[in-house]
Structure formats: C-alpha cells, structure tokens
C-alpha cells in the first residue's frame, strides 16, 4: 500500500500538482485504498441446490450492476450484466449470479474477457445445459477522454451450451434479457 501511495504522489508531481498541498495531502492514501478496494473481490461460497423439481427452463437475472476498471487506462467502466442458465442437475442460489459478475469485475479488465470469464465459470462450476451472459457498459476511457462519446454503451455476449447451439433458446435468452432488437 505504501508503494501505491508513493506512486500516486509521484503521478501528482509529474502532472504538475503539489501532493503536499492542503487539498492533496491525503489524496495518495485515498487513491491507493480506492484502487485496492476496486481490485479486490469479496469471497463467497457457491450455493447450489439439487434440481429436485427437474426445472428445465431458463433462469435469468437481469440488470446486475457491474463496475470494473479498464486495464488500458485504469478508468472505470460500468453498466449492467444479464446472466442466465439452463439448469442441469443443480440450481444456483440467485445472489450468486451477481457474485460471479463481481468476482471477475473487480480486476483490471476488458469487457470481452469479463463476459467470457463469467460464462466459463458458471459452466465449469454449475454444469448447466447452457449459459448466456450479456454485458452492456459505458467506458469512461471512451466518454471522458479521446472521442468523448458520452452515453455510448458497449455490448458483449457469451453463449455456451444450448444457448449457443440452439437458435430458439438463444433468442429466448436475448429477448428475456431485453437485448433482442
């Protein structure tokens, strides 16, 4: 943490700011702690239950908030994730869909990788018949600087199993997620 604080103070100095000024004296500590928090996922226990009822329809959590840091600019991107699966022998505690999104979002990321990591993790740990993940996010590296395309959203998707192989199942997921146009 001390090295991160020194790096922030050095960055402020390099940008022509005085890190010892009244307004900036505690900034290196605050910035270092903020980045540590944003890059540290909370641990969770995977909670699954037997699919005793044989439920075989899509389970979808829409609008899961997602925040991450662009690994190219260290600026945030934020939006929503829509995560669904077709149950196999087990069903998932619903809050765990949001936890899995957060697990991978609390890292230096690109949205494409984040989307695939969530889908792959669910496939590996839950063994469903299919998984779908769509993330819609605004990247501050694109809206605050460069092209300054404020409000533009990037949409990525990952479909595995039946959601990839069966066009009707894929379309059902996209329609339920609200991203089918």
Backbone as ProteinMPNN parsed JSONL, in Angstrom:
{"seq_chain_A": "XXXXXXXXXXXXXXXXXXXXXXXXXXXXXXXXXXXXXXXXXXXXXXXXXXXXXXXXXXXXXXXXXXXXXXXXXXXXXXXXXXXXXXXXXXXXXXXXXXXXXXXXXXXXXXXXXXXXXXXXXXXXXXXXXXXXXXXXXXXXXXXXXXXXXXXXXXXXXXXXXXXXXXXXXXXXXXXXXXXXX", "coords_chain_A": {"N_chain_A": [[0.823, -1.186, 0.0], [1.985, 1.195, 0.709], [3.785, 1.629, -1.392], [2.015, 2.052, -3.495], [0.829, 4.417, -2.656], [3.058, 6.133, -2.756], [3.468, 6.066, -5.51], [1.15, 7.334, -6.472], [1.539, 9.883, -5.394], [3.856, 10.552, -6.794], [2.791, 10.569, -9.39], [0.991, 12.718, -9.213], [2.866, 14.778, -8.816], [4.29, 14.582, -11.242], [2.321, 15.448, -12.947], [2.289, 18.091, -12.457], [1.196, 18.926, -10.068], [1.003, 19.649, -6.552], [1.572, 17.354, -4.215], [1.716, 17.813, -1.515], [0.048, 19.858, -0.852], [-2.701, 21.451, 0.9], [-5.173, 20.447, -0.046], [-4.484, 18.114, -1.374], [-2.936, 16.504, 0.24], [-3.782, 14.114, 1.505], [-4.595, 12.651, -0.598], [-2.981, 10.646, -2.039], [-3.117, 8.409, -0.262], [-5.918, 7.955, -0.166], [-6.49, 7.39, -2.886], [-4.921, 5.098, -3.34], [-6.14, 3.286, -1.547], [-8.721, 3.257, -2.633], [-8.313, 2.081, -5.177], [-7.312, -0.404, -4.346], [-9.597, -1.428, -3.092], [-11.378, -1.533, -5.303], [-10.153, -3.47, -6.799], [-10.249, -5.839, -5.446], [-11.936, -8.705, -5.071], [-14.856, -9.759, -3.248], [-14.994, -12.578, -1.16], [-16.974, -15.529, -1.597], [-19.268, -18.19, -0.918], [-20.115, -20.785, -3.036], [-23.368, -21.483, -3.6], [-25.381, -24.071, -4.254], [-28.229, -26.044, -5.187], [-29.983, -29.17, -5.202], [-31.689, -29.936, -8.2], [-34.423, -30.809, -7.727], [-37.028, -30.591, -8.656], [-36.778, -30.809, -11.322], [-36.558, -28.589, -12.971], [-36.443, -27.07, -16.083], [-36.331, -24.79, -17.589], [-35.243, -21.515, -18.686], [-33.262, -19.649, -16.423], [-32.875, -16.429, -15.352], [-31.08, -13.554, -14.446], [-31.55, -10.232, -14.619], [-30.089, -7.042, -15.361], [-27.956, -6.818, -13.506], [-25.84, -4.901, -11.589], [-22.71, -3.775, -12.782], [-19.349, -2.964, -12.325], [-16.128, -2.055, -13.279], [-12.566, -1.832, -13.941], [-10.947, -0.433, -16.645], [-8.301, -2.01, -18.178], [-6.532, -0.741, -19.806], [-6.537, 2.037, -19.413], [-6.98, 2.467, -16.75], [-9.358, 3.516, -15.934], [-12.79, 3.621, -14.842], [-15.348, 1.344, -16.015], [-18.846, 0.908, -16.398], [-22.051, -0.586, -15.953], [-24.613, -2.872, -16.817], [-25.175, -6.365, -16.265], [-26.572, -9.224, -17.765], [-27.425, -12.33, -16.85], [-27.847, -15.701, -17.459], [-28.992, -19.138, -17.208], [-29.516, -22.548, -18.206], [-30.792, -24.912, -16.214], [-29.15, -27.855, -15.022], [-28.497, -30.69, -13.251], [-28.338, -29.275, -10.9], [-29.368, -26.255, -9.22], [-28.749, -22.749, -8.838], [-28.072, -20.599, -6.069], [-29.65, -17.547, -6.296], [-28.428, -15.026, -5.757], [-25.844, -15.561, -6.239], [-25.313, -15.297, -8.924], [-24.908, -12.565, -9.29], [-22.704, -12.326, -7.629], [-20.739, -13.785, -8.985], [-20.38, -12.198, -11.246], [-19.304, -9.911, -9.996], [-16.967, -11.071, -8.934], [-15.212, -11.376, -11.124], [-15.269, -8.825, -12.183], [-13.976, -7.161, -10.421], [-11.226, -6.414, -11.078], [-8.458, -5.549, -13.196], [-9.65, -5.041, -16.35], [-10.932, -6.046, -19.585], [-13.937, -5.673, -21.34], [-14.787, -7.761, -22.978], [-13.305, -10.022, -22.107], [-14.195, -10.187, -19.448], [-16.926, -10.831, -19.81], [-16.735, -13.384, -20.975], [-15.341, -14.769, -18.955], [-17.218, -14.879, -16.836], [-19.24, -16.466, -17.998], [-17.805, -18.862, -18.588], [-17.003, -19.631, -15.996], [-19.456, -20.17, -14.731], [-20.337, -22.315, -16.315], [-18.367, -24.221, -15.74], [-18.548, -24.555, -12.898], [-21.227, -25.021, -12.289], [-22.322, -26.743, -14.116], [-24.481, -26.478, -16.054], [-27.048, -26.867, -18.64], [-26.761, -24.918, -20.446], [-25.429, -21.567, -20.849], [-25.78, -18.048, -20.706], [-24.478, -14.81, -21.138], [-24.704, -11.373, -21.118], [-23.257, -8.247, -21.321], [-23.681, -4.835, -20.858], [-22.126, -1.8, -21.108], [-20.851, 1.435, -20.179], [-17.879, 2.991, -20.986], [-15.589, 4.867, -19.308], [-13.136, 5.61, -20.282], [-13.674, 6.064, -22.867], [-15.712, 7.914, -22.856], [-14.958, 10.113, -21.265], [-12.575, 11.009, -22.272], [-10.458, 11.185, -25.206], [-12.431, 10.251, -27.858], [-14.743, 11.076, -26.616], [-17.389, 10.039, -26.362], [-19.93, 10.285, -24.859], [-22.293, 8.458, -23.031], [-22.447, 6.367, -24.823], [-22.706, 2.842, -25.203], [-21.132, -0.251, -24.777], [-21.729, -3.495, -25.918], [-21.427, -6.831, -25.06], [-21.372, -10.383, -25.511], [-21.645, -13.78, -24.369], [-22.265, -17.025, -25.15], [-22.975, -20.298, -24.247], [-23.119, -23.876, -24.537], [-26.451, -25.039, -24.842], [-27.484, -22.488, -25.268], [-25.84, -21.449, -27.112], [-25.896, -23.292, -29.171], [-28.562, -23.795, -29.895], [-30.751, -22.01, -31.724], [-33.323, -21.033, -31.082], [-33.382, -21.124, -28.289], [-31.299, -19.395, -27.709], [-32.391, -17.014, -28.752], [-34.599, -16.733, -27.065], [-33.299, -16.242, -24.614], [-31.986, -13.786, -25.216], [-34.213, -12.162, -25.753], [-35.571, -12.239, -23.268], [-33.598, -11.039, -21.73], [-33.76, -8.559, -22.687], [-32.306, -7.502, -24.767], [-32.68, -8.153, -27.337], [-33.166, -7.084, -30.552]], "CA_chain_A": [[0.0, 0.0, 0.0], [2.884, 2.356, 0.743], [4.316, 1.831, -2.746], [0.931, 2.635, -4.294], [0.689, 5.812, -2.232], [4.19, 6.874, -3.333], [3.24, 6.166, -6.958], [0.131, 8.371, -6.685], [2.196, 11.17, -5.126], [4.74, 10.795, -7.943], [1.942, 10.919, -10.535], [0.538, 14.097, -8.996], [4.018, 15.643, -9.07], [4.562, 14.549, -12.689], [1.26, 16.203, -13.618], [2.413, 19.496, -12.077], [0.433, 19.209, -8.853], [1.777, 19.538, -5.325], [0.889, 16.4, -3.329], [1.766, 18.283, -0.138], [-0.904, 20.949, -0.63], [-3.789, 21.119, 1.836], [-6.234, 19.675, -0.697], [-3.977, 16.854, -1.947], [-2.045, 15.812, 1.161], [-4.264, 12.756, 1.803], [-5.046, 12.018, -1.853], [-2.309, 9.375, -2.349], [-3.676, 7.328, 0.566], [-7.298, 7.686, -0.605], [-6.465, 6.756, -4.213], [-4.386, 3.733, -3.177], [-7.184, 2.468, -0.914], [-9.835, 3.104, -3.577], [-7.95, 1.072, -6.181], [-7.25, -1.709, -3.676], [-10.98, -1.883, -2.919], [-11.967, -1.854, -6.607], [-9.464, -4.616, -7.403], [-10.295, -6.984, -4.532], [-13.284, -9.285, -5.0], [-15.278, -10.338, -1.972], [-15.133, -14.026, -1.215], [-18.322, -16.053, -1.391], [-19.434, -19.633, -1.052], [-21.035, -21.163, -4.098], [-24.527, -22.163, -3.04], [-26.226, -24.735, -5.238], [-29.22, -26.94, -4.609], [-30.431, -30.175, -6.169], [-32.829, -29.546, -9.037], [-35.375, -31.889, -7.445], [-38.253, -30.413, -9.438], [-36.474, -31.004, -12.733], [-36.794, -27.332, -13.696], [-35.627, -27.101, -17.292], [-36.485, -23.535, -18.326], [-34.211, -20.519, -18.47], [-33.183, -18.843, -15.207], [-32.184, -15.224, -15.795], [-31.002, -12.357, -13.595], [-31.333, -9.074, -15.497], [-29.732, -5.758, -14.77], [-26.992, -6.911, -12.402], [-24.87, -3.811, -11.734], [-21.312, -4.188, -12.985], [-18.347, -1.906, -12.363], [-14.782, -2.6, -13.375], [-11.552, -0.877, -14.363], [-10.317, -0.692, -17.936], [-6.888, -2.278, -17.955], [-5.713, 0.092, -20.686], [-6.483, 3.42, -18.944], [-7.267, 2.465, -15.317], [-10.595, 4.262, -15.696], [-13.918, 2.699, -14.669], [-16.496, 1.155, -16.903], [-19.968, 0.484, -15.562], [-23.282, -0.87, -16.675], [-25.39, -3.987, -16.289], [-24.97, -7.696, -16.813], [-27.723, -10.117, -17.796], [-26.8, -13.647, -16.74], [-28.846, -16.759, -17.4], [-28.54, -20.513, -17.427], [-30.49, -23.637, -18.284], [-30.343, -25.823, -15.164], [-28.918, -29.285, -15.177], [-28.857, -31.401, -12.025], [-28.325, -28.365, -9.759], [-29.726, -24.858, -9.437], [-27.841, -21.852, -8.141], [-28.63, -19.518, -5.272], [-29.714, -16.447, -7.266], [-27.466, -13.954, -5.484], [-24.516, -15.984, -6.708], [-25.098, -14.784, -10.279], [-24.29, -11.25, -9.106], [-21.384, -12.528, -7.005], [-19.798, -14.226, -10.022], [-20.069, -10.998, -12.035], [-18.388, -9.098, -9.194], [-15.706, -11.792, -8.785], [-14.332, -11.085, -12.245], [-15.256, -7.391, -12.464], [-13.022, -6.495, -9.524], [-9.905, -6.677, -11.634], [-8.212, -4.762, -14.399], [-10.416, -5.853, -17.281], [-11.578, -5.632, -20.824], [-15.307, -6.174, -21.225], [-14.9, -9.048, -23.677], [-12.8, -11.07, -21.218], [-15.107, -10.267, -18.307], [-18.121, -11.545, -20.245], [-16.379, -14.797, -21.164], [-14.982, -15.361, -17.663], [-18.449, -15.171, -16.094], [-19.891, -17.615, -18.642], [-16.974, -20.063, -18.398], [-17.033, -20.016, -14.588], [-20.752, -20.806, -14.462], [-20.363, -23.62, -16.979], [-17.48, -25.129, -15.014], [-18.928, -24.806, -11.507], [-22.641, -25.374, -12.132], [-22.637, -27.778, -15.103], [-25.827, -26.316, -16.612], [-27.172, -27.256, -20.043], [-26.37, -23.755, -21.239], [-25.172, -20.32, -20.127], [-25.736, -16.835, -21.504], [-24.075, -13.596, -20.429], [-24.629, -10.142, -21.908], [-22.877, -7.084, -20.52], [-23.811, -3.53, -21.514], [-21.398, -0.895, -20.228], [-20.238, 2.669, -20.652], [-16.458, 3.034, -20.63], [-15.182, 6.252, -19.103], [-11.979, 5.886, -21.132], [-14.216, 6.479, -24.153], [-16.637, 9.04, -22.711], [-14.321, 11.257, -20.615], [-11.354, 11.4, -22.984], [-10.441, 10.712, -26.586], [-13.587, 10.56, -28.7], [-15.762, 11.659, -25.722], [-18.693, 9.523, -26.786], [-20.698, 10.164, -23.632], [-23.548, 7.72, -23.129], [-22.384, 5.174, -25.677], [-22.575, 1.61, -24.431], [-20.574, -1.41, -25.46], [-22.475, -4.706, -25.582], [-20.717, -8.075, -25.345], [-22.136, -11.571, -25.123], [-21.032, -15.109, -24.386], [-23.295, -18.062, -25.103], [-22.366, -21.621, -24.171], [-24.064, -24.991, -24.485], [-27.676, -24.894, -25.637], [-27.714, -21.093, -25.642], [-25.037, -21.213, -28.304], [-26.201, -24.262, -30.224], [-29.982, -23.806, -30.253], [-31.121, -20.629, -32.077], [-34.529, -20.621, -30.363], [-33.016, -20.9, -26.89], [-30.507, -18.165, -27.716], [-33.32, -15.9, -28.964], [-35.376, -16.584, -25.832], [-32.428, -15.576, -23.643], [-31.794, -12.38, -25.609], [-35.481, -11.447, -25.574], [-35.802, -12.081, -21.827], [-32.606, -10.101, -21.225], [-34.116, -7.231, -23.186], [-31.292, -7.006, -25.701], [-33.054, -8.587, -28.679], [-33.679, -5.92, -31.285]], "C_chain_A": [[0.874, 1.258, 0.0], [3.445, 2.653, -0.641], [3.257, 2.467, -3.646], [0.744, 4.104, -3.928], [1.827, 6.671, -2.785], [3.983, 7.08, -4.83], [2.2, 7.246, -7.271], [0.735, 9.751, -6.448], [3.127, 11.531, -6.284], [3.94, 11.198, -9.177], [1.448, 12.359, -10.393], [1.665, 15.088, -9.299], [4.305, 15.725, -10.57], [3.525, 15.342, -13.482], [1.248, 17.681, -13.196], [1.607, 19.889, -10.855], [1.34, 19.002, -7.636], [1.065, 18.588, -4.373], [0.941, 16.798, -1.855], [0.803, 19.412, 0.152], [-2.042, 20.481, 0.282], [-4.852, 20.222, 1.211], [-5.761, 18.296, -1.17], [-3.178, 16.003, -0.962], [-2.491, 14.372, 1.457], [-4.716, 12.0, 0.553], [-4.298, 10.719, -2.172], [-2.85, 8.189, -1.544], [-5.074, 6.95, 0.086], [-7.325, 6.954, -1.942], [-5.969, 5.315, -4.099], [-5.439, 2.812, -2.569], [-8.368, 2.247, -1.859], [-9.513, 2.034, -4.622], [-7.847, -0.317, -5.557], [-8.651, -2.282, -3.492], [-11.589, -2.328, -4.253], [-11.359, -3.103, -7.241], [-9.486, -5.857, -6.52], [-11.712, -7.539, -4.467], [-13.581, -9.814, -3.598], [-15.414, -11.845, -2.158], [-16.593, -14.409, -1.017], [-18.295, -17.558, -1.538], [-20.449, -19.889, -2.151], [-22.161, -21.98, -3.472], [-25.351, -22.739, -4.181], [-27.15, -25.695, -4.5], [-29.581, -27.989, -5.644], [-31.65, -29.663, -6.936], [-33.888, -30.64, -8.937], [-36.637, -31.805, -8.293], [-38.029, -30.644, -10.923], [-36.73, -29.759, -13.568], [-35.863, -27.269, -14.896], [-35.783, -25.866, -18.174], [-35.366, -22.571, -17.934], [-34.374, -19.822, -17.124], [-32.333, -17.628, -15.574], [-32.233, -14.143, -14.723], [-30.629, -11.203, -14.52], [-30.872, -7.873, -14.702], [-28.824, -5.835, -13.56], [-25.982, -5.772, -12.578], [-23.448, -4.36, -11.884], [-20.442, -2.934, -13.076], [-16.99, -2.584, -12.419], [-13.843, -1.49, -13.787], [-10.938, -1.324, -15.678], [-8.82, -0.895, -17.709], [-5.984, -1.415, -18.826], [-5.548, 1.518, -20.171], [-6.669, 3.557, -17.429], [-8.456, 3.352, -14.967], [-11.751, 3.271, -15.592], [-14.736, 2.504, -15.94], [-17.605, 0.567, -16.049], [-21.192, 0.271, -16.437], [-24.041, -1.988, -15.996], [-25.002, -5.275, -16.997], [-26.298, -8.444, -16.738], [-27.14, -11.527, -17.871], [-27.891, -14.699, -16.595], [-28.237, -18.121, -17.626], [-29.742, -21.444, -17.534], [-30.045, -24.701, -17.292], [-30.125, -27.248, -15.66], [-29.403, -29.961, -13.897], [-28.933, -30.48, -10.806], [-28.798, -26.985, -10.189], [-28.864, -24.014, -8.504], [-28.62, -20.897, -7.25], [-28.542, -18.24, -6.1], [-28.717, -15.329, -7.002], [-26.079, -14.296, -6.015], [-24.258, -15.539, -8.148], [-24.441, -13.409, -10.204], [-22.888, -11.382, -8.514], [-20.341, -12.94, -8.039], [-19.412, -13.046, -10.914], [-19.045, -10.154, -11.283], [-17.016, -9.746, -9.06], [-14.723, -11.418, -9.893], [-14.258, -9.594, -12.579], [-14.248, -6.654, -11.594], [-11.602, -6.878, -9.905], [-9.667, -5.644, -12.718], [-8.746, -5.599, -15.548], [-10.563, -5.209, -18.65], [-12.945, -6.315, -20.79], [-15.471, -7.545, -21.885], [-14.447, -10.195, -22.784], [-13.732, -11.282, -20.041], [-16.343, -11.091, -18.66], [-17.849, -13.039, -20.355], [-16.026, -15.477, -19.839], [-16.214, -15.74, -16.859], [-19.118, -16.414, -16.679], [-19.112, -18.904, -18.404], [-17.032, -20.558, -16.961], [-18.344, -20.735, -14.259], [-20.837, -22.188, -15.095], [-19.541, -24.64, -16.192], [-18.015, -25.511, -13.641], [-20.368, -25.271, -11.307], [-23.054, -26.539, -13.027], [-24.081, -27.66, -15.615], [-25.856, -26.832, -18.056], [-26.812, -26.113, -20.982], [-26.217, -22.536, -20.36], [-25.205, -19.175, -21.131], [-25.373, -15.652, -20.635], [-24.04, -12.465, -21.442], [-24.27, -9.021, -20.948], [-22.995, -5.848, -21.407], [-23.146, -2.52, -20.605], [-20.911, 0.357, -20.947], [-18.813, 2.712, -20.11], [-16.024, 4.49, -20.507], [-13.935, 6.601, -19.906], [-12.431, 6.345, -22.519], [-15.116, 7.709, -24.023], [-16.003, 10.279, -22.073], [-13.126, 11.806, -21.39], [-11.451, 10.909, -24.437], [-11.65, 11.184, -27.369], [-14.723, 11.243, -27.922], [-17.178, 11.303, -26.158], [-19.545, 9.23, -25.551], [-22.013, 9.434, -23.883], [-23.504, 6.507, -24.037], [-22.122, 3.951, -24.806], [-22.031, 0.509, -25.331], [-21.334, -2.633, -24.978], [-21.643, -5.915, -26.003], [-21.582, -9.243, -24.89], [-21.26, -12.807, -25.174], [-22.163, -16.11, -24.213], [-22.588, -19.419, -25.152], [-23.456, -22.684, -24.108], [-25.263, -24.735, -25.37], [-27.95, -23.451, -26.04], [-26.866, -20.696, -26.842], [-25.539, -22.061, -29.471], [-27.639, -24.235, -30.722], [-30.456, -22.368, -30.476], [-32.349, -20.153, -31.307], [-34.229, -20.309, -28.904], [-32.197, -19.615, -26.757], [-31.431, -16.947, -27.839], [-34.18, -15.664, -27.723], [-34.553, -15.851, -24.772], [-32.291, -14.093, -23.969], [-33.07, -11.564, -25.425], [-35.769, -11.21, -24.09], [-34.829, -11.083, -21.21], [-32.889, -8.678, -21.687], [-33.113, -6.652, -24.153], [-31.578, -7.461, -27.137], [-33.679, -7.408, -29.401], [-34.297, -6.369, -32.583]], "O_chain_A": [[0.536, 2.259, -0.633], [3.564, 3.818, -1.02], [3.575, 3.327, -4.467], [0.524, 4.94, -4.805], [1.601, 7.796, -3.231], [4.288, 8.149, -5.359], [2.359, 7.994, -8.236], [0.476, 10.683, -7.209], [3.178, 12.687, -6.704], [4.365, 12.073, -9.931], [1.486, 13.128, -11.353], [1.447, 16.107, -9.954], [4.535, 16.81, -11.104], [3.821, 15.849, -14.564], [0.325, 18.425, -13.529], [1.361, 21.075, -10.633], [2.324, 18.266, -7.701], [0.056, 18.963, -3.776], [0.273, 16.177, -1.029], [0.737, 19.886, 1.286], [-2.306, 19.286, 0.415], [-5.375, 19.328, 1.877], [-6.585, 17.399, -1.347], [-2.782, 14.887, -1.299], [-1.644, 13.499, 1.642], [-5.161, 10.855, 0.634], [-4.95, 9.748, -2.556], [-3.02, 7.094, -2.082], [-5.386, 5.767, -0.055], [-8.09, 6.006, -2.116], [-6.547, 4.412, -4.704], [-5.612, 1.682, -3.025], [-8.95, 1.163, -1.879], [-10.348, 1.179, -4.915], [-8.253, -1.302, -6.173], [-8.873, -3.474, -3.707], [-12.239, -3.371, -4.326], [-11.969, -3.722, -8.113], [-8.801, -6.835, -6.822], [-12.595, -6.918, -3.875], [-12.689, -10.252, -2.872], [-15.892, -12.316, -3.19], [-17.349, -13.7, -0.353], [-17.42, -18.125, -2.193], [-21.516, -19.275, -2.183], [-21.925, -23.037, -2.887], [-25.941, -22.003, -4.972], [-26.896, -26.097, -3.365], [-29.495, -27.727, -6.844], [-32.533, -29.027, -6.36], [-34.21, -31.308, -9.92], [-37.245, -32.827, -8.612], [-38.984, -30.671, -11.699], [-37.081, -29.86, -14.744], [-34.647, -27.397, -14.756], [-35.419, -25.88, -19.35], [-34.64, -22.801, -16.967], [-35.481, -19.451, -16.734], [-31.206, -17.773, -16.049], [-33.291, -13.854, -14.164], [-29.555, -11.187, -15.122], [-31.215, -7.707, -13.532], [-28.916, -4.991, -12.669], [-25.331, -5.69, -13.62], [-23.053, -5.295, -11.188], [-20.753, -1.985, -13.795], [-16.731, -3.553, -11.705], [-14.259, -0.345, -13.963], [-10.468, -2.455, -15.806], [-8.156, -0.045, -17.116], [-4.775, -1.369, -18.594], [-4.534, 2.156, -20.453], [-6.527, 4.653, -16.888], [-8.554, 3.872, -13.856], [-11.699, 2.196, -16.19], [-14.802, 3.375, -16.808], [-17.349, -0.175, -15.101], [-21.338, 0.865, -17.505], [-24.113, -2.056, -14.769], [-24.569, -5.279, -18.149], [-27.048, -8.31, -15.771], [-26.451, -11.875, -18.83], [-28.75, -14.603, -15.718], [-27.134, -18.256, -18.155], [-30.826, -21.161, -17.024], [-29.013, -25.338, -17.506], [-30.8, -27.751, -16.559], [-30.563, -29.825, -13.509], [-29.522, -30.849, -9.79], [-28.658, -26.591, -11.347], [-28.323, -24.507, -7.514], [-29.699, -20.435, -7.621], [-27.458, -17.886, -6.563], [-28.206, -14.736, -7.953], [-25.244, -13.413, -6.213], [-23.102, -15.416, -8.553], [-23.52, -13.118, -10.967], [-21.989, -10.621, -8.871], [-19.193, -12.499, -7.978], [-18.249, -12.909, -11.294], [-18.041, -9.731, -11.855], [-16.003, -9.047, -9.07], [-13.545, -11.173, -9.631], [-13.288, -9.146, -13.191], [-13.722, -5.62, -12.004], [-10.889, -7.561, -9.169], [-10.594, -4.937, -13.114], [-8.341, -6.75, -15.71], [-10.35, -4.011, -18.835], [-13.077, -7.419, -20.262], [-16.218, -8.389, -21.389], [-15.118, -11.224, -22.705], [-14.028, -12.419, -19.673], [-16.756, -11.955, -17.886], [-18.638, -13.858, -19.884], [-16.378, -16.637, -19.628], [-16.253, -16.815, -16.26], [-19.517, -17.312, -15.938], [-19.7, -19.928, -18.055], [-17.103, -21.763, -16.722], [-18.345, -21.772, -13.597], [-21.349, -23.125, -14.483], [-19.967, -25.78, -16.002], [-17.942, -26.678, -13.256], [-20.694, -25.852, -10.272], [-24.023, -27.24, -12.733], [-24.819, -28.645, -15.607], [-24.82, -27.188, -18.619], [-26.585, -26.326, -22.173], [-26.788, -22.46, -19.272], [-24.725, -19.306, -22.256], [-25.892, -15.5, -19.529], [-23.42, -12.586, -22.498], [-24.893, -8.86, -19.898], [-22.493, -5.809, -22.53], [-23.543, -2.38, -19.448], [-20.605, 0.342, -22.14], [-18.581, 2.494, -18.921], [-16.081, 5.25, -21.473], [-13.697, 7.776, -20.186], [-11.653, 6.947, -23.259], [-15.267, 8.466, -24.982], [-16.467, 11.393, -22.317], [-12.718, 12.948, -21.178], [-12.44, 10.285, -24.821], [-11.866, 12.386, -27.524], [-15.566, 11.913, -28.517], [-18.042, 12.17, -26.299], [-19.839, 8.075, -25.242], [-22.746, 9.747, -24.82], [-24.43, 5.695, -24.024], [-21.409, 4.022, -23.804], [-22.427, 0.368, -26.488], [-21.561, -2.798, -23.78], [-21.209, -6.015, -27.151], [-22.417, -9.104, -23.996], [-20.277, -12.873, -25.913], [-22.923, -16.046, -23.246], [-21.718, -19.65, -25.992], [-24.577, -22.415, -23.676], [-25.126, -24.275, -26.504], [-28.591, -23.216, -27.064], [-27.159, -19.704, -27.51], [-25.596, -21.599, -30.611], [-27.903, -24.617, -31.863], [-30.552, -21.594, -29.524], [-32.414, -18.987, -30.916], [-34.757, -19.347, -28.347], [-32.378, -18.846, -25.813], [-31.27, -15.967, -27.113], [-34.459, -14.517, -27.37], [-35.057, -14.944, -24.109], [-32.46, -13.243, -23.094], [-33.018, -10.412, -24.994], [-36.165, -10.112, -23.699], [-35.184, -10.363, -20.277], [-32.335, -7.716, -21.155], [-33.066, -5.437, -24.344], [-30.796, -7.18, -28.045], [-34.627, -6.802, -28.9], [-34.788, -5.543, -33.351]]}, "name": "protein", "num_of_chains": 1, "seq": "XXXXXXXXXXXXXXXXXXXXXXXXXXXXXXXXXXXXXXXXXXXXXXXXXXXXXXXXXXXXXXXXXXXXXXXXXXXXXXXXXXXXXXXXXXXXXXXXXXXXXXXXXXXXXXXXXXXXXXXXXXXXXXXXXXXXXXXXXXXXXXXXXXXXXXXXXXXXXXXXXXXXXXXXXXXXXXXXXXXXX"}
